[in-house]
Amino acid sequence: MDHGPGTASVVCDERLTGYNFGAAHPMAPIRVDLAMELAGELGVVGPDLRQVGAEPADDTLLATVHTPRYIEAVRAISADPSRPDPSTGIGTDDNPAFAGMHAASALIVGASVEAARRVWTGDSVHAINVCGGLHHAMPDRASGFCIYNDVAVAIRWLLDHGAQRVAYVDVDAHHGDGVQAVFYDDPRVLTVSLHETPQTLFPGTGLATEIGVGDAQGTAVNVALPPGTSDAGWLRAFHAVVPQVVREFKPDVLVTQQGCDSHMDDPLTNLMLSVDGQRASYLALRALAQEVCGGRWVAYGGGGYAVLDVVPRAWTHLMAIVAGRPIDPETPTPQAWRQRVADLKSGGSAPMRMTDGRSTSYRDWAQGYDPASWLDRQILATRNEIFPLWGLDPMP
């Protein structure tokens, strides 16, 4: 089902690229510029996807998730980056200190809350902040390129403004540990993460046995994927777990994080998805929102470190799907955008099409379980931990 013009929003402000750890850092702001440029040239941003602005989150909003001491420390480091506080996790290779860090981070939080507000108030059926998705930040410290946890603050805002149940699905290659930690004992929030196994990738968490505590048991769902998992395996895992638990949870709104560092060209991870597989996951999430919560869908970006070839195409597909007007994968990339990428590569080639030319077919879980498959064993481990808690059969 497609919604008409004006029912989706992208929260974007040129100031958002001020979240910049420096030229040597993998998370380069150019990825956002190139994504917005590509989306603009392909007509994605327009009547069907209104571009709107946002203001920085104030300390009261940040403190719904983060400790006052941590917020104060980030402010102090922003004023004098030469004196980071090691207890905050800032000043490391992952999270270098930089001037203006607090303002840049607070603006991302404000943009993510604005996306959530637009969906919750009915201004937009879908909304997206591609600069958001900083899912590793903890209440009292930075982690994994993330200073403030914009996702957790946005989910808390939804709960504080009337949402009874929020489902969060994270498809970044890294475990969504910060969001899980904030809501690990809160039965109102379902956190689902599909990620590369902690045996081979930061942050070293996200096993199937992490299921929540107390009344929230069963509301933390983790699928730890073997390194080398490609489109067919990833989609098999997604469809074997995610729709079933989200349906049972019956959320009021779906919040998702679409880090595209699961791509085969990403320099930091070991998954092997294509842009086509990632696009298929976005379509599946949108369909799930339509099915379970009246289409209410708040989407965020996240990781993605193949910043020229992959991130702009993946997130342009995401924005088009948020807008309700998916782009044909065979669509050529615009010449002007292609030239800019080539220039950034000092004459290297840019992607010619919005596809990697890969199939997105997969073998459905109902077709049988293979005990010799590491992937299938991981899927079954998650189903064994979670499904009985929701009255579901873990076996095919």
N, C-alpha and C positions, 0 to 999 in steps of 0.2 A: 504494500500500500504506500503510495507516495502522497505526501502532503503538499499543499499548494504553496505558491510563492510567499515569502516572508515568514515562514514558520520555523526557520533555522537561523542560528546566529554563530558567527565566529568572533570571539573576543580577541582583538589584536590591536596593539599599540606599538609604535616604533620604539618606545622606551623599553619594551620587554626584552629587546636584545642587549640591554645593559647588563643582563645576567651573564657575565663574561669572565671566565677564569683565566684568560690570557691566551696568547697565540699558540702556545705549546699544548694546551689542554684539549682532550678529545672532543669535548662538548662545545663545538664551535657555533656561535650564534648565526653564522652564515647559513646554516641548515634551515633556519626559520625564514630568513630572508628569501632564500631560493624556493622554499615551499610556497610562501605567499605569492611570490612572483609567478611561479608556474600556475598556481591556482587562478591567479588573476588573468593570465594570458589565455587560459583555457575556458574562461568564463564561469568558473566555479563560484567565485565571489561575486555577488550581484543580487538580483531580486530574490533568488531562492536561498541565499546564504548572506545575510546582512552582516557587514563588518561593524562591530561596536567597540567602544573603548571601555576602560575600567580605571579605577583609582586604587592606590595601594591599600592593603589591609592595615588597619590601625592596630595598636598593641592589644586592645581588648579582644579583637577578633583573633589575632595570632595566639593569644593566651587561652583560647578554647582548646588548643592542642599543646602548645609549647609553654615551658615553664618561664615565669617572669625573669628568672636569673639568666636563662639562655637568651631570651630576647634582648635583655640589657647587654649581655656579652657581645652579641652580634652587632648591636649599635656601636659599642665601643671599638670593636675591631674595624667596623666600617670607617670610623673616624681616623683610626691609626692602624692600617693594615700591617705595619712593621712589628706590631706586638700582639700576635694572635694568642689566644688562650688555649693551650693544648687540651684542656678538659672538654672543650666544646667540639672537638673534631675538626676545627678550622685551622688552617696553616699546614695541612698535609698536602701530598702530591695530588690526592683526589679532590681536596677542597681547599685550594689556595685562597688566602685572604686577598681581597681587593677593595679599593676605596668605593664606597657607595653600595657595599654588599647588602646591607639591610634594606635600603630603598628598592634595589632591584629585585630582591627576593620577596619583599612585601607586595610589590606590584604583581608578581606572578600569582601570589595567593589571592590578591584582590581580583585578578582576572578569572581565576578558577571559581571563586565564589560568585562572581558575576554570571558566569556560565550556568552555575547551579541555580542561581536566583531566577534567571530568565526561564529556565525549564520549569522550576517549581511554581512560579507565579502564572505560568501559562503564556507568557510573552512569546516563548519559542517552544516548539515540541522537542527540538534537538538543539544542543549548543556545544561548542568546542572551543578549547583553548589549547592550541598546539604547543605553546610554551610551557604548559603545565605538565603534571605527571611526575613530580619530584618525590617519588614514593619511598625513598630510603631514609629521609630525615626522621629522626626520633624526637620525642618531646624535649629532650635536654641536650641534643647534640646533632651536628651535621654528619652525613654519611653518604658515600657514593655519589658525589656531585650534587647533593641535595642539601640546601641550607634550611629552608622551611618546607614542611610537608603540606603543600597546597591542596592535595587530594584529601587528606584527612581533615583539614580545616573546612573544605567544601562539604564533605559528608557530615561533619558536625553541624555546620550551618543548616543543612537540610533537616537534620534531626531536631534542631532547636526551633525550626520554623514549621513543624507539623508533620514531617515525614515519619511514619511509624516503622518502616522497614526499607533499608537501602541495600541494594546488591552492588558489589564492586567486583569487576572482572578485570584482571591485569594480564596482558599478553606480552609484556616486555620479556626479554630473554633473562633478565635478572628477577629474582624473587621480590615481590612487593612487601618486603619485611616491615617497613615503617608503618604502612597503613594497617597491616595485620596486627602489629604490636599495639597500636592505639585502640583497636576495637576487639582485641582478643577475648575480652570478657564481656562483650556487649552483644546480647542476642538480637539486637535490632539491626545489626550490620553483618551481611554475608560478604566475606572476602574470599575470592577465588583467584588463584595465581597459577598460570602455566609458564614454566621457566626451565632453563637448563639446570640439571641436577646440581645441588650444592657440593657434590664431590668434585666438580670441575670449574665452578664459577662463583664469584662474589654474589651475595654476601655470606654464603655458607649455610643458609637456612632454607626452609621450604620443603621439608620432607613430608610425606603423606601422613605421618604420625602427628603433625602439628594441626590440631583440629579445633582449637578453642578450649576454654575452661569454664567450669561452672555451668550456668544456664546457657552459655554460648557454645557448648560442645556441639560440633557439627557445622558451625558457622565460619570456620576457617578451613578452606579447601585448597590443597596443594597438589599439583601434578608436576613431578620432577622429571623432566625429559632427558633422555640420553644425549650426549654430544653427538652431532651429526644428524639429528632428527631433521627431516626435510618436510616439504609441504604435506605429502600424503600421511606421514606419521603424525605430524602436528595436528592436522585436521581430524585425524582419527581420534586422537586424545581429546581434543576439544569437544567433539560431538559425543564422545563416550561419557563425559562428565558434566560439562557446564550447563547445557540446557536443562538437564534433569534436576540438578540441585537448585537452579534459579527458579524453575517452575514451582518446585515444592516450597521455596522460601516466600514466593508471592510478594515481591518488592513493590513499593510505590514508585520507585525510580531506579533506573540502571545507570551506574557510573562506571566508566571504563577507562583504562590506561592503555594506549596503543604504542608503546615503545617499539620501534622497528629495528632494534638491534638483533633481532632473530634472523636477519638476512644473511645469506651465505657470504656476502662481501664485507660484513661488519668486522672491523679489526679487533674487537674486544671479546667476542663470544664465539661459540662453537656450534651453533645451530645453523641449519642450511636451508632456510626458507627463501622463497623468491618474493618479489613484489606481488606476483599473482596470488601466492598463498596468503600473504598478508591481507591483500584486498578481500579474499574470500572470508577471512576472519572478521573483517569489518562488516561485511554484508550479513554474516551470521549474527553478530552482536546487534545490528540494527533490527534484524528480523525478531530476535529475542525480545528486544525492547517493545516492539510492536505487539508481540504476543502476550507478554506478562504484565506490562505496566502502561498500557495506553500510548506507547511510543515515547514516553518520557526518558530521554537519553542525554546524559552529559558525558562528553568525551574529552580526553586529554592526550597530549603527546607522550613524552617520556624519553627513553634512551634512543640511540641511533647515531652511529659514529662513522658510517659511510656517508659523509655529509653532503657530497656533491651528487652522486649517482643514485643513491637509494632514498634517503630521507625525503627529499622534495617530492619524488614520485609517489612514495607510499602515503605521505600525509596529504597530498593532493587528492589521491583516491579516497582517503578517509574523509576529507572535507566534502568531496562530491557526494559521498554516501550519506553523510550527515545532512547535506542539502536535499537529499531525496532524488538526486539526479546522477547516478553512477556514470563514470566515464568508461567507455569501451577500452579495454586494455590495448587494443591495436592502434589507439589514437597516437599520431605522431606528436613528439614533443615540439613546441613552437621554436622556430628558428632563432628568435632573439634570446630565449632562455638557453637554448643549446649553445649559442655563441658565448654567453656569459659563463657557463660552466667550462667550456673549452678554454676561455681566457684564464679562469681561475686555476686550471690545470696546466697553464703555460703551453697551450697548444694541443693538449690531449683531447681525446674524443669525448663527447657527451652522449648519454642515452638517446637513441633515435625514437623510441616508442615508450609508451606507458606500461609496457609489459616486459617481462624477462622471457616470455615464450614458454612458460611452464604450465603443465596441466595441474588442475586443482582437484582431481578425482582422488578418492581415498576409499579404503575398505571399512565399511561400517562395523562397529563393535558387535552388532547383532549377527554378523557373519561368522563369528567364532573367535575364540581366544587362543593365542599361540604361546604356550609356556616357554618356548625357546627364545622368544623375542624379549629383549630387555625393555623395549617400549611397552609391550603388552603387560609385562610384569609390573611396571610402574603405574600404568593405568589401573590395573586390578588392585594394586596396593591402595590407591586413593579410593576406589569404589568400595573396597572392603572396610576402610576406616569410616567413610562418610555415609554411604548409601543406607545401611541399616538404621542409622540415626534419623533418617528421613522416611523410613518405611519402604525403601527401595531395595530391589534385588541386586546385589553386586555382580552376580554372574550374568553372562550374556542371555 
